Amino acid sequence: MKFIYYSVNNRIGTITLNRPEKRNALSYEVVAELKEAFTKAEEDDQVKVIILKANGEAFCAGADLEYLQQLQKFSYEENLNDSNHLKELFLQIYTHSKVVIAQVQGHALAGGCGLATVCDFVFAVPEAKFGYTEVKIGFIPAIVMVFLLRKIGEGKAKELLLSGELFSAENVKQLGLINQVVAPEKLEIEVEAFAKKLVESNSTQSMKLTKQMISKVQSLSVEDALQYAAEMNAHARGTDDCKKGIAAFLNKEKIRW
């Protein structure tokens, strides 16, 4: 791949944006390579947790504006195909069977902020700015809105989406958009330590099923959600991981996942 690095170490898959000269902006090709990398991680039995990171000063500056300008010459159908391309990436990350941790070392703006939003956990440096600036250039934060509303609720989402302002890492942590603010010199160490903890402490099967349920239950009625939850509860009891975990607990043995 030209714009993305993919590596695996100690059951942690790392996907790295490597287009620093363009502030890791999202072009059609970059999105395609990200989709390819996440598919590879999905199919890789050696990967249990994924870290999404970037090289350069910015995590991701959003859509490549030169590319957006080219899209203005496209037909509605062509633009819809391109929009679906990005939608598929965000949905792929959000519904990925493996936990995805964003390691944000610089600004995450517009679509780049969206990229962080769809990850399960976000660690960022204090200097990083977050924001959906689309309304300032006559565009709209359409696709990511669906995920942001789920993550932080309508009131907080409006503050981000309608203002178009940039917010500090500490500000968006208070809004619930990110999980941890970490000093630059400790960012990689903290993220890797957290990923390692998930790898060693948690069942792969359990994390997968829990992610699946989080994605699905929010679109169901209370009755349907509870029925689905009861079915998943019954299913989980029969899994190998549950049997292994309960046996180890009862025998006072350390569980090795």
N, C-alpha and C positions, 0 to 999 in steps of 0.2 A: 504494500500500500504506500501511496505517495505522501499522504498527509497525516497518517495515523501510525503509531507504534503499538504493537501488541506483544506482551510478554507474560510469562507465568513463573511464579516462584513461591514455594511453600503453600500451594493451593490458593494463592491470591493472583487473580488475573489483573493486569494493569493495561488500561487503554489510554494512550497519551495523544492528545491533539498536538500536532507538530507543524503549525503554520504561523510561527511567531511574527514573521514580517507582515502578515495581514491580521495580526492580533487574534489569530485562530478563528477568523470569521467563517461563517457557514455558507459554503457554496454547494451546488448540487453534488459535486464530487466528494467534498468533505462529508456531507450527510451520508452518501452512499458508502464511504469507507467506514464510517462509524457504525452503520447498520451491519456491514460485513464483520466488523470486529466483535460486536455484541452477539451476533449469530455464532461466531466462532467460540466465544466464551460460553454460550448456552450449550453448545455441543461438546465442550471440552470437559471430560470427567475429572480432569486434574484441577479444575477451577471450582472453588466453593464460594468465594466472595470476589467482587470486582471493584477496583479503584479506577475512577475516571479523573484524569489530571491533564495538565497542559504545560507546554514549554513556552517560555517567553514571559513578558510583563503582564499580559492579559490572559485570563482563563478563556474567555470567548466574548468577542465584541458583537455577537449577533450575526444577522444576515450580512453577507458581503454586499455593500451598497452598489458597487459596480454591477454585480450580478442582478440585483433588484432592478436597476435601471434597464438592463437588457430585457428583463421580464415584462416591462411595460409595453414592449412590442409584441408580446405573445397574445394569442387569443385567450378567451375565458377558459376554454377546455385545456389549453396548454398550461395556463396558470393553475388550474385546479389540479392537474397531474403533479405539478411541482409542489403545491401545498400539501397534497397527500403524501408526497415523498418525505417531507418533514414530519407530518403527523405520524407516519409509520415509525419513524425513529423515536419520537417521544413516547408513543404507546409501547414500543418494544422495550424501552428502558423501564417504563413504569410497571409493565406486567412481566418483566424478566423474572425467570425462576430463581435467580441468584441475587443476593443483596448487592446493591450498587452504592458506593460511597464516592461523593464528589470531593475532590481535593482542590479547593479554589485558592490559587496563589496570587490572583490579580482580579481585575474588574470582570464582572459577569453581567453583560448588558443585553437587553432585548431578548433575542433568541438564545443568547448565551446564558441569560438569567433563567430562561425556560429550561435549558439543558440541565442546570443545577436543580431546578425545581422538581423535575421528574425523578431525580435520584432519591434513594431511600434515606440517606444521611448526607449532610453537607458540613464539611469543615472548611473554614475560611480564615485568612489572615485579617487583622484589623484594618489594614489599608484598602482592602477590596471594597469596591462599590458595586451595589446591585441596583438594578432598575429596569423598568419596561418603558423605554423611551419612544416607542412607536408613535404615540399620539403627537409628538413634537415634530414629526416629519410627514404627517398626514397618512400614516399607516395605522394598523390596529394589531394588538397582541392577541390575535384570535385563537390560535391553537393552544397556546400555553394557558390561556384563561381557564379552560376546562379543568386542567390539573391544579392550577393555583387556587381556584375556588374550593376544591376538595381539600387542599392542604391547609389553608389558613382561614377560610370562610369569606363571606361576601364583603363585610365591612373593611377588613384589612386588605383584601384583594383590590377593592375600589381605590384605596389610598395609593397603592402601587400602580395600578393600571391606568387610572384617570389622571393622576398628577403628572406622570411621565418623569418624575424627579428621581435623582440618584440617592440611595440610602447607604449608610455605612453598614459594615458587617454586624456591628452591635445592634443597630436599629432593626435590621431584618431578623436578627436572632430573637429579639423581643416580639416580633410579629409572627414568629414560628416558621419562617422560611428556611433558616439554617439551624444547625444543632450546636456547633461549637465555634468559638473564635479563638484562634491559636496563633502565637507569635510565629513569624516567618521561619525562624531557625528551628522551630519545633514541629512545623506543620507535617512534614513527611513522616517524622518519627511517630507523632500522635496518630496519624491516619493508619499507618502500618500496624501500630500496636492495637488499635481498635479492630482492624480487619483480622489480625491474628487471633484476637480474643473471640471474635465471632466464629472463626474457623475451628478453634479448639474447644470452645464451650458449648456450641449450639449444634443441634441436629440439622443436617442439610434438608432432610425431608420436612421437618417441622417449619423451618424458615420459608421453604417453598410454598407449603400449604397456607401458612399465615399470610404471606404476601398475596397469594391468590384470593384469599378471603377478603382481605382489606380492599382489594380492587373491586370485588363483586358486590359485597353487601351494601355498599352505599347507594347502589342503583335499585335496590329492592325495597318493597314495603316492609314494615316491621315484621309482619307475620311471615312473609316469604324469606326474609333474612334469617329469622329464627329457625325456620324449618331447614334452610340451607345449612345453618350453623350446627343444628342437631345432627344432620346427615354427615357433615364433615367431622364432627366430634366422634361419631360412631366409626367412621372410616379411619380416623387417626389411631384409634385404639388397636386396630388390627395391623398397623404398619410395623415393619421390622425395627425401625428406630424407637418406636414407643415401647415395644417389648424389651428391647435392649436397655433402654433408659430406666424403665421401672425395675427390671431385674437387678441392674447395677445399684440403683438407689436402695432397694430392699436388702441387698447383700453388702451394703456399705462399701461398694467398689467405686473407684474413679472411672468415670465414663470417658472412653476414648472415641471421639468422633472423627 
